[in-house]
Amino acid sequence: MIATAERSLPIIPTETITLDVGGMMCAGCVSAVTRKLKQQVGVQDAVVNLITEVATVTALPTLTPEVLTVALTQAGFPTTARSHQIGQRRTDQLAALTQRRTEQASKQRQRLAIALTLVLVSSAGHLGHAVGRPLPGLGNDGFHAVLAGLALFIPGREILRDGLKGLFKNSPNMNTLIALGSLLAFGTSLVALVYPTIGWECFFDEPVMLIGFILLGRSLEAWARREALSSFQALIALQPQTARLVRNTTIATTIASDEKTLSALNPNLNPSLNPSEAIVIPVEHLRLGEWVQVLPGEQIPVDGVLVLGSSTIDESMLTGEAIPVEKTIGDKLSAGTLNRSGLITLEITQLSSNTQLAKIIQWVEDAQTRRAPVQQLADRIAGYFTYIVLTLSVLTFLGWYCFGQSLLLDSQSAMAGMDHMAGMPGMAGMPGIDRLPPSPLLMSLKLAISLMVVACPCALGLATPTALIVGSSLGAQRGLLIRGGDVLQQVERLDTVVFDKTGTLTLGCTQIQDILPTAPNLTPDRLLQLAATLESGTQHPLAVAILTAAQNIKLDLLSMHDSQTIAGCGVQATVENQPYKLGTSAWLMAAGVTIESPVLQQAEQFGKEGKTVIFIAQDRQLLGLITVTDTLRPEANDTIQALQNQGLRVMLLTGDRFSVARSIATQVGIPHDQIIAEVLPQGKADAIAKLQQNGHCVAMVGDGINDAPALAQADVGIALKGGTDVASETAGIVLLRDRLSDVLAALTLSRMTLKTIYVNLGWAMIYNIIAIPVAAGLLLPIWKIVLTPGQAGILMAVSSITVVGNSILLRYWAR
């Protein structure tokens, strides 16, 4: 009863809300934003990306984006919802976001310049003491107090404000740690300056150094982030902003099929010969069916079909194919590609928001919201990281304040040497060595401050998104679309790769080989005419071959209605008021069609020769059969062997007869016991599921509608873009160049991206595991080595820069 009740529960509809979120500095901010979103009534799930500053929220339809934007903005993260109104293009939104980031970078450079100037002035004062020639006024503690105040409240103002706001709102972040550390150092030094009798040491140089080095590190990190995003920005930049609209000449072109005749009829109607008549308008104002003119050297503004002219088109920016492609009338053109030579006119088939380029950009963005499982542990740690660090800082202060002096009693001579250096303020900046304050309170406080500053949740938060944005954008530029971090981790586990046959291992360029009527008084032409009529409503490669053959001998199609395609079986329809079926022998025989043994034997022989056999029947009488052959992809053999050399099990899965599948498998080197043939589309998904039940991690490579269930079932679905949109939408990896060898390239890029994520996460973990104990004074009792807050700030910045830099290196390794 309980199970029945659960199955009867209605499916609750949801919608996706996309938000641009500002103010995120580290993984702690990401955790705070995620937590705030999930607290809102109606939110089912939320994924936040630090590098792209985007939050994707799955919510009930009753929840409005305004509720989420207000909640995040009030929490200290300025947020805007993405508009989905007609005419508002994503490229415009991304351009606005890029402009905002550019302005932020300009302000950050100004703050950095001020901070570094203060660092130089402060260092000059200490350097004068170190060389025995104090500079007038620069060695005074009051002067350094002014420098520290300027550093905190001018270039460091944003850090203090954001950090304290996060603390008061119970969502502390990296800025909270820096703000607390710098304010504690400044406040303690100020007390020592105002009350010199207590014997405390002033260390106003620490807040100055800390703010300066933090801003320097963030500027370098911001540059590295922009580099990581550059490939993605290059994709966005491909979208033209305007188009040349010309008058539609459909009526004229039905009369004249070539430009010369059309010009003779009416030169004023030919947009390819009258560029001056074009009207330049924004691409979002274009409509389906309108005609657009493209001059040599211009980018194609929207997806369309070439209706006038011819040219060579550079598609390398979308597919990675370096050689320009010849395009003539009737060929498809994609937005963002470059018209190299001729003056051409195209008819719009997709608006700017739904072009292939727009889909690629959206796919790359969506990939950032699909988290790799390996990142989940890092996310959980980062969510509590700031609280852990604050707790450790308090424990460090209490531990050294209560027990620190006793730990140092056994090293009096070393302490004496350090006390000598304490009189030389310039030595405080020496790498790895800090002057030890005579007061246990100050020593404990400085160690606690160093620990707060050196801890870095940023590296944890940047480890996955930076590598993923570089890898996915790089792949998109080379015609390899990887749909998310979860796909990467599945690729690592793969042990079996299953290929579809038609259109995947073969080109799908089928040709008729044999037409054999079996019914009395039936000619081959009549059999072909019937087959072409039945196949006229489908786009399968076999249908294309039959229709092409009929057109070549100028056979007219017959009247047909009630056409129905049975996936994996064939097609049935009423032709000239008679019921007909075309498809596999098994399907026809199951429908009651009688096929004599000699015909089946002949079909078996054709299968051994690599020919696909199609049977045609009227009612229950077999009329004949047609054989079709397909051309093997030239790179199929090398691709299969390369996969096998990597230790992967390669299989062939097809709805065709076993004899045909065996012929193809023999040519590419797939063992005959790795063939699964004569299966329906749903049977393909079942075959993949059976492999998974046996413990295999399976990739499925396909291209057609009938492959979609198997692509969705597989651990990694790989779709050749030369196939259908349905296959592409269900796949985890899409190959835009329709080249089988790109299967290898996609798997290699996926492994390299995942390896980069592992290295990033490993570095972030190891850094914190080592740096936090060192900053807490672990090495002080034995080697007398500690970190100043300024040095801790340098290390913290370096850790983030290292992670982002390693992700950028992926761009060069992939080459």
Buried (B, 14 or more C-beta within 10 A) or exposed (E): EEEEEEEEEEEEEBEEBBBBBBBBBBBBBBBBBBBBBEEBEBBEEBBBBBBBBBBBBBBEEEBEBEBBBEBBBEBBBEBBBBBEEEEEBBBBBBBEBBEBBEEEBEEBEEBBEBBBBBBEBBBEBBBBBBEEEBEEEBBEBEBBBEBBBBBBEEBBEBBBEBBBBBBEEEBBBBBBBBBBBBBBBBEBBBEBBEEEEEEBBBBBBBBBBBBBBBBBBBBBBBEBBBBBBBBBEEBBBBBBBBBBBBBBBEEBBEEBEEBEEBBEBEEEBBBBBBEEBBEEBBBBEBEEEBBBBBEEEBBBBBBBEBBBBBBBBBBBBBBBBEEBBEBEBEBEBBBBBBBBBBBBBBBBBBBBBBBBBBBBBEBBBBBBBBBBEBBEEBBEBBBEBBEBBBEBBEEBBEBBBEEBEEBBEEBEEBBEEBBEBBEBBBBBBEEEBBBBBEBBBBBBBBBBBBBBBBBBBBBBBBBBBBBBBBBBBBBBBBBBBBBBBBBBBBBBEBBBBBBBBBBBBBBBBBEBBBBBBBBEEBEBEBBBBBBBBBBBEBEBBBBBBBBBBBEEEEBEBBEBEEBEBBBBBBBBBBBEEEEBBBBBBBBBBEBEBEBEEEBBEBBBEBBEEBBBBBBBBBEEEBBBBBBBBBEBBEBBBBBBEBBBEBEBBBBBBBBBBBBBBBBBBEBBEBEEEBBBBBBBBBBBBBBBBEBBEEEBBBBBBBBBBBBBBBBBBBBBBBBBBBBBEBBBBBBBBBBBBBBBBBBBBBBBBBBBBBBBBBBBBEBBBEBBEEBBBBBBBBBBBEEBBBBBBBBBBBBBBBBBBBBBBBBBBBBEEBE
